[in-house]
Amino acid sequence: MFEKVYLLLGSNRGNRSEMLAKARELIDEQIGNIVKSSSVYDTAPWGFDDKISFLNQVIYIETLFNPFCLLEQLLQIESYIGRIRTSKNYSSRNIDIDILFFNDYVINDKHLVIPHPRLHLRRFTLMPMAEIAGDHIHPLFNRSIEALLKECDDTKEVKLFVSGKTS
């Protein structure tokens, strides 16, 4: 039985497109089949200031891993791609992979919180998620992703990224 998982990929260091492509490749090879991918979005940093914007994308995967094994595998992929975790504060990074949803599970562990605790506050997460699963119901808020996007107060810029250009 496959687990249904939504992940957010992000990068604002190095060749951002290549970083996302490498993450997708490794996820597909080591974790599970990528069933659906959103477009890539060019987004302003959230929670800190930086001149370099992020590229973000949501992917839907099916995996056999449980949530904690999945987290371990994702951290290994981040490390392999070159992510170095220096603090708990938001900062620039070449790759970031967040678990947004894992089935309809609600997990509140010191190492793992699902659904992602801030996804409803971030347009850069809600827009690509809405693109591929706008009717997905948040298990804590009992609201669709589309509804959460309409209610989101985040005003940071989120633009579609196309072949090296933003539109």
C-alpha positions in Angstrom: 0.0 0.0 0.0 1.5 3.3 -1.1 1.5 6.3 1.2 0.4 9.6 -0.5 2.8 12.5 0.2 3.1 16.1 -0.9 6.6 17.7 -0.7 7.8 21.2 -1.2 11.1 21.7 -2.9 13.0 25.0 -2.6 16.4 26.5 -3.6 18.0 29.9 -3.7 21.7 29.0 -3.9 23.7 27.7 -6.8 21.9 26.7 -10.0 18.4 26.7 -8.5 16.8 24.8 -11.4 19.5 22.1 -11.3 19.1 21.8 -7.5 15.3 21.1 -7.9 16.0 18.7 -10.8 18.6 16.8 -8.7 16.2 16.6 -5.7 13.4 15.3 -8.0 15.7 12.7 -9.5 16.9 11.4 -6.1 13.4 11.3 -4.7 12.1 9.4 -7.7 15.1 6.9 -7.4 15.3 6.5 -3.7 11.9 7.3 -2.1 9.0 6.8 -4.5 7.3 7.6 -7.7 6.7 11.2 -8.5 3.0 11.1 -9.6 2.5 14.9 -10.2 4.6 18.0 -10.1 3.5 21.7 -10.0 5.1 24.4 -12.1 8.2 26.0 -10.7 7.6 29.4 -9.0 10.1 32.2 -8.4 9.4 33.4 -4.8 10.7 36.0 -2.4 12.4 34.7 0.7 10.1 34.1 3.6 11.1 34.8 7.2 14.4 36.5 6.3 15.8 39.0 3.8 18.0 38.0 0.8 18.5 39.5 -2.7 18.3 36.1 -4.3 14.8 34.6 -4.7 13.8 31.0 -4.3 12.6 28.5 -6.8 9.8 26.4 -5.3 7.8 23.4 -6.5 5.4 21.0 -5.0 5.5 17.3 -5.9 3.1 14.5 -5.1 4.7 11.2 -4.5 3.7 7.7 -3.6 6.1 5.9 -1.3 6.4 2.8 0.9 8.3 4.7 3.6 6.6 5.6 6.9 6.8 9.4 7.9 9.9 9.1 10.0 11.8 7.0 7.5 10.8 9.4 4.8 12.1 12.3 6.8 15.4 10.5 7.3 15.7 9.8 3.6 14.9 13.4 2.7 17.5 14.7 5.0 20.1 12.4 3.4 19.1 13.7 0.0 19.5 17.3 1.2 22.9 16.5 2.6 24.0 14.7 -0.6 23.0 17.7 -2.7 25.1 19.9 -0.3 22.8 21.3 2.2 24.5 22.2 5.5 22.2 23.0 8.4 23.8 25.7 10.5 20.9 26.9 12.6 17.2 26.7 13.2 16.7 30.2 11.7 15.6 30.7 8.2 18.5 31.2 5.8 19.5 30.8 2.2 20.1 27.2 1.0 20.8 25.3 -2.1 18.0 22.7 -1.3 15.2 22.4 1.1 12.6 19.6 1.1 9.6 19.9 3.4 6.9 17.3 4.0 3.6 19.2 3.6 1.2 16.3 3.9 1.5 12.5 4.5 -1.8 10.9 3.8 -4.2 12.7 6.2 -1.9 12.1 9.2 -1.5 14.6 12.0 1.9 14.1 13.7 3.3 16.4 16.3 6.7 15.0 17.3 9.8 17.0 18.3 11.5 15.8 15.1 8.5 15.9 12.7 5.3 17.9 12.4 2.8 17.0 9.7 0.9 18.7 8.2 3.7 21.3 7.8 2.9 23.8 10.6 3.3 27.0 8.4 2.1 25.9 5.0 -1.2 27.9 5.4 0.8 31.1 6.0 2.9 30.9 2.8 1.8 31.7 -0.7 5.0 30.1 -2.1 3.7 26.8 -0.7 -0.1 27.2 -1.3 0.2 28.4 -5.0 2.0 25.3 -6.3 0.0 23.0 -4.0 -3.2 24.5 -5.3 -2.0 24.0 -8.9 -1.9 20.2 -8.4 -4.2 19.6 -5.5 -6.4 22.6 -4.9 -9.2 20.4 -3.4 -7.0 18.7 -0.9 -8.4 19.1 2.5 -6.1 20.2 5.3 -6.8 17.7 8.1 -6.5 20.3 11.0 -8.3 23.2 9.4 -10.8 21.1 7.4 -10.4 23.6 4.6 -9.2 23.1 1.0 -5.9 24.3 -0.2 -7.7 26.7 -2.6 -9.6 28.1 0.4 -6.5 28.5 2.4 -4.8 30.3 -0.5 -7.7 32.7 -0.8 -7.5 33.5 2.9 -3.7 33.7 3.1 -2.4 37.1 4.2 1.1 36.6 2.8 2.0 39.4 0.4 5.4 38.1 -0.7 5.9 37.9 -4.4 5.3 34.5 -6.1 5.7 34.3 -9.9 5.6 31.5 -12.4 9.2 30.5 -13.4 9.6 29.6 -17.1 12.9 28.6 -18.7 15.0 31.1 -16.9 12.4 33.8 -17.1 9.7 34.9 -14.7 6.3 36.0 -15.8 
